[in-house]
Amino acid sequence: MNNRPRVAAIGECMLELSGVPGQGASRTMTLGYGGDTLNTAVYMARLGMDVDYVTALGDDQHSQWMLDAWQAEGVGVSLVTRLPGRVPGLYMIDTDPDGERHFSYWRSAAPARELFDDDARVEALRAALSGYRLVYLSGITLSLYPPAAQEKLFALLAGLRQRGVKVAFDGNYRPAGWPDGEAARRAFSRACETSDMVLPTFEDEQALFGDAGPGVTLARIAAEGAGEIVLKQGPAGCRVKDAEGEQVVAAQRVETVVDTTAAGDSFNAGYLAGRLSGLAPADASRQGHALAARVIQVRGAILPREQMPDPVNSEAGQ
């Protein structure tokens, strides 16, 4: 019998074009795939969670290729909607000499944007997700949907919480995905009101809300209703706020940063998998830091399996 915690991650995975830094615009590109919540789903599956991905794709060969790859990583695809005649979104990634990445997107007609357009589909998702332990989404997830679809998503999450399903939200603010800052602020605040756990990045929150410091961010999100907040601060570690108070958990030191892609996504996976396995917030944060430290030392979002750090053990795990 499978007793692993069941997790669903909602979002979009796109085709990814990437090249070797420094070769210029004429360089040869490599085709891959990527998406923030998908990255987290892959790492949570590797850490022993029973994870399904919730999105919409086309019925083309590239969509099938992605589905096959996710399944090979242990990520379930039974909740993926296939839309006839459609193809996935596409983005191109450039990485500068300091490891920071820059994106160009072709995604305005991506099928993932229509996931909540159909009421029957939403009801089917509500029924399917009622037995899960956790549903995870991000600010990039929210940016996919117009306001009416966002409201359907928030209603879905509120109903799931009434059934005992936990909701976790990572802000992951990307200005290019939003019509303006006010639209993003409204959606982020609604998401925090509808979440049990919030895992923001201070740099993103400061850019969106103008927070003067990490304490302001923690206080604002706590006032919106989240009971557990883990504020990521890059090399400065994270600040955890819950019913027991606040604490700072140091990050692991990394001498050479190669690529920061999926640093936050992998931290979230380590943290959430730790919490679902019975770890206290500080130990779950250490597990998140350990995974993120490995991820930023290699190029790309997903580590080779053999480079995964050992999970933190807990007597309270299940």
Disulfide bonds with the S-S distance in Angstrom:
none
